[in-house]
């Protein structure tokens, strides 16, 4: 069985990079964006329940998905 690569969309903007990675078969586990307008657009594209980890410089690595589920 081939495992899908998982990622967090850091400095996500509105999610353009995510679209490319998902088109390659990868799975997004959350995103990091501090611009509120970009976050609103991102949520319109990918869903209201997406996890935003906020400011990349303030993220606690323990808050990210566990290593077993996150590449």
Backbone as JSON Lines, residues from 0, in Angstrom:
{"i":0,"aa":"X","n":[0.84,-1.18,0.0],"ca":[0.0,0.0,0.0],"c":[0.89,1.25,0.0]}
{"i":1,"aa":"X","n":[0.63,2.17,-0.89],"ca":[1.4,3.41,-0.97],"c":[0.77,4.43,-0.03]}
{"i":2,"aa":"X","n":[1.58,4.99,0.85],"ca":[1.12,5.99,1.81],"c":[1.17,7.37,1.17]}
{"i":3,"aa":"X","n":[0.11,8.13,1.35],"ca":[0.09,9.51,0.88],"c":[0.98,10.37,1.77]}
{"i":4,"aa":"X","n":[1.73,11.27,1.17],"ca":[2.55,12.21,1.94],"c":[1.62,13.27,2.54]}
{"i":5,"aa":"X","n":[1.82,13.58,3.8],"ca":[1.02,14.6,4.48],"c":[1.89,15.82,4.76]}
{"i":6,"aa":"X","n":[1.26,16.98,4.84],"ca":[2.0,18.23,5.04],"c":[1.15,19.25,5.78]}
{"i":7,"aa":"X","n":[1.82,20.25,6.34],"ca":[1.17,21.44,6.87],"c":[1.49,22.58,5.92]}
{"i":8,"aa":"X","n":[0.51,23.36,5.57],"ca":[0.66,24.45,4.61],"c":[1.1,25.72,5.35]}
{"i":9,"aa":"X","n":[2.42,25.84,5.56],"ca":[2.98,27.0,6.26],"c":[3.01,28.22,5.34]}
{"i":10,"aa":"X","n":[2.8,29.42,5.92],"ca":[2.76,30.68,5.14],"c":[1.85,30.48,3.94]}
{"i":11,"aa":"X","n":[0.64,30.01,4.21],"ca":[-0.25,29.48,3.19],"c":[-0.85,30.5,2.23]}
{"i":12,"aa":"X","n":[-0.96,31.75,2.65],"ca":[-1.67,32.7,1.8],"c":[-3.09,32.21,1.59]}
{"i":13,"aa":"X","n":[-3.52,32.15,0.34],"ca":[-4.88,31.67,0.05],"c":[-4.89,30.2,-0.37]}
{"i":14,"aa":"X","n":[-3.73,29.54,-0.33],"ca":[-3.69,28.1,-0.57],"c":[-3.24,27.64,-1.94]}
{"i":15,"aa":"X","n":[-2.61,28.51,-2.72],"ca":[-2.16,28.12,-4.05],"c":[-1.18,26.95,-4.03]}
{"i":16,"aa":"X","n":[-0.24,26.98,-3.08],"ca":[0.72,25.88,-2.97],"c":[0.04,24.57,-2.6]}
{"i":17,"aa":"X","n":[-0.94,24.66,-1.73],"ca":[-1.69,23.47,-1.31],"c":[-2.37,22.81,-2.5]}
{"i":18,"aa":"X","n":[-2.95,23.61,-3.36],"ca":[-3.63,23.05,-4.53],"c":[-2.66,22.21,-5.35]}
{"i":19,"aa":"X","n":[-1.46,22.73,-5.58],"ca":[-0.46,22.0,-6.34],"c":[-0.07,20.69,-5.67]}
{"i":20,"aa":"X","n":[0.17,20.74,-4.36],"ca":[0.57,19.53,-3.63],"c":[-0.56,18.5,-3.6]}
{"i":21,"aa":"X","n":[-1.78,18.96,-3.4],"ca":[-2.91,18.02,-3.41],"c":[-3.13,17.42,-4.8]}
{"i":22,"aa":"X","n":[-2.86,18.19,-5.85],"ca":[-2.97,17.65,-7.21],"c":[-1.95,16.54,-7.46]}
{"i":23,"aa":"X","n":[-0.88,16.51,-6.65],"ca":[0.12,15.45,-6.73],"c":[-0.21,14.28,-5.81]}
{"i":24,"aa":"X","n":[-1.35,14.36,-5.1],"ca":[-1.79,13.26,-4.25],"c":[-1.44,13.41,-2.78]}
{"i":25,"aa":"X","n":[-0.89,14.55,-2.4],"ca":[-0.54,14.76,-0.99],"c":[-1.76,15.24,-0.2]}
{"i":26,"aa":"X","n":[-1.69,15.12,1.14],"ca":[-2.82,15.46,2.02],"c":[-2.4,16.55,3.0]}
{"i":27,"aa":"X","n":[-3.19,17.61,3.08],"ca":[-2.91,18.73,3.99],"c":[-3.57,18.46,5.34]}
{"i":28,"aa":"X","n":[-2.81,18.69,6.41],"ca":[-3.31,18.46,7.77],"c":[-3.59,19.75,8.53]}
{"i":29,"aa":"X","n":[-3.38,20.88,7.92],"ca":[-3.61,22.17,8.56],"c":[-2.8,23.23,7.86]}
{"i":30,"aa":"X","n":[-2.97,24.47,8.29],"ca":[-2.25,25.56,7.65],"c":[-1.81,26.6,8.67]}
{"i":31,"aa":"X","n":[-0.95,27.49,8.22],"ca":[-0.42,28.56,9.06],"c":[-0.49,29.86,8.28]}
{"i":32,"aa":"X","n":[-1.32,30.77,8.73],"ca":[-1.46,32.07,8.05],"c":[-1.88,33.12,9.06]}
{"i":33,"aa":"X","n":[-1.24,34.3,9.01],"ca":[-1.58,35.37,9.95],"c":[-2.43,36.48,9.33]}
{"i":34,"aa":"X","n":[-2.47,36.56,8.01],"ca":[-3.28,37.57,7.35],"c":[-4.74,37.12,7.39]}
{"i":35,"aa":"X","n":[-5.57,37.89,8.06],"ca":[-6.97,37.49,8.27],"c":[-7.77,37.41,6.97]}
{"i":36,"aa":"X","n":[-7.5,38.31,6.02],"ca":[-8.21,38.25,4.74],"c":[-7.82,37.0,3.96]}
{"i":37,"aa":"X","n":[-6.52,36.68,3.96],"ca":[-6.06,35.46,3.3],"c":[-6.69,34.23,3.97]}
{"i":38,"aa":"X","n":[-6.77,34.25,5.3],"ca":[-7.37,33.12,6.02],"c":[-8.84,32.94,5.63]}
{"i":39,"aa":"X","n":[-9.58,34.03,5.51],"ca":[-10.99,33.93,5.1],"c":[-11.12,33.29,3.72]}
{"i":40,"aa":"X","n":[-10.27,33.7,2.79],"ca":[-10.29,33.12,1.45],"c":[-9.91,31.65,1.49]}
{"i":41,"aa":"X","n":[-8.86,31.33,2.26],"ca":[-8.4,29.95,2.41],"c":[-9.54,29.06,2.9]}
{"i":42,"aa":"X","n":[-10.25,29.54,3.89],"ca":[-11.36,28.77,4.46],"c":[-12.51,28.61,3.46]}
{"i":43,"aa":"X","n":[-12.72,29.61,2.61],"ca":[-13.74,29.48,1.55],"c":[-13.35,28.38,0.58]}
{"i":44,"aa":"X","n":[-12.06,28.29,0.27],"ca":[-11.56,27.28,-0.68],"c":[-11.56,25.88,-0.08]}
{"i":45,"aa":"X","n":[-11.15,25.75,1.2],"ca":[-10.86,24.44,1.75],"c":[-11.73,24.02,2.93]}
{"i":46,"aa":"X","n":[-12.59,24.88,3.41],"ca":[-13.51,24.51,4.48],"c":[-13.29,25.29,5.75]}
{"i":47,"aa":"X","n":[-14.38,25.51,6.42],"ca":[-14.38,26.32,7.65],"c":[-13.68,25.62,8.82]}
{"i":48,"aa":"X","n":[-13.59,24.29,8.78],"ca":[-13.03,23.54,9.91],"c":[-11.53,23.29,9.81]}
{"i":49,"aa":"X","n":[-10.88,23.85,8.8],"ca":[-9.43,23.69,8.67],"c":[-8.72,24.29,9.89]}
{"i":50,"aa":"X","n":[-7.66,23.63,10.35],"ca":[-6.91,24.09,11.51],"c":[-5.87,25.11,11.07]}
{"i":51,"aa":"X","n":[-5.96,26.35,11.62],"ca":[-4.95,27.37,11.38],"c":[-4.05,27.44,12.61]}
{"i":52,"aa":"X","n":[-2.77,27.1,12.42],"ca":[-1.82,27.12,13.52],"c":[-1.28,28.52,13.79]}
{"i":53,"aa":"X","n":[-1.69,29.5,13.0],"ca":[-1.33,30.89,13.26],"c":[0.08,31.25,12.83]}
{"i":54,"aa":"X","n":[0.67,32.16,13.57],"ca":[1.98,32.72,13.26],"c":[3.06,31.64,13.27]}
{"i":55,"aa":"X","n":[3.7,31.46,12.14],"ca":[4.74,30.44,11.99],"c":[5.83,30.57,13.05]}
{"i":56,"aa":"X","n":[6.15,31.79,13.43],"ca":[7.22,32.02,14.4],"c":[6.78,31.72,15.84]}
{"i":57,"aa":"X","n":[5.49,31.49,16.04],"ca":[4.96,31.25,17.38],"c":[4.42,29.83,17.58]}
{"i":58,"aa":"X","n":[4.5,29.0,16.55],"ca":[3.93,27.64,16.63],"c":[4.73,26.78,17.59]}
{"i":59,"aa":"X","n":[4.0,26.1,18.47],"ca":[4.6,25.1,19.34],"c":[4.55,23.78,18.58]}
{"i":60,"aa":"X","n":[5.71,23.17,18.36],"ca":[5.75,21.95,17.56],"c":[4.88,20.84,18.15]}
{"i":61,"aa":"X","n":[4.62,20.89,19.44],"ca":[3.74,19.89,20.06],"c":[2.29,20.05,19.63]}
{"i":62,"aa":"X","n":[1.94,21.21,19.07],"ca":[0.58,21.45,18.61],"c":[0.33,20.91,17.2]}
{"i":63,"aa":"X","n":[1.42,20.59,16.47],"ca":[1.28,20.06,15.12],"c":[0.88,18.6,15.18]}
{"i":64,"aa":"X","n":[0.34,18.07,14.07],"ca":[-0.01,16.63,14.05],"c":[1.19,15.77,14.45]}
{"i":65,"aa":"X","n":[0.9,14.65,15.07],"ca":[1.94,13.73,15.52],"c":[2.78,13.24,14.35]}
{"i":66,"aa":"X","n":[4.03,12.92,14.63],"ca":[4.97,12.48,13.59],"c":[4.44,11.32,12.78]}
{"i":67,"aa":"X","n":[3.7,10.4,13.42],"ca":[3.18,9.23,12.7],"c":[2.22,9.63,11.59]}
{"i":68,"aa":"X","n":[1.57,10.77,11.72],"ca":[0.57,11.18,10.73],"c":[1.03,12.35,9.89]}
{"i":69,"aa":"X","n":[2.23,12.85,10.13],"ca":[2.69,14.08,9.5],"c":[4.08,13.88,8.93]}
{"i":70,"aa":"X","n":[4.23,14.11,7.64],"ca":[5.52,13.96,6.98],"c":[6.26,15.28,6.98]}
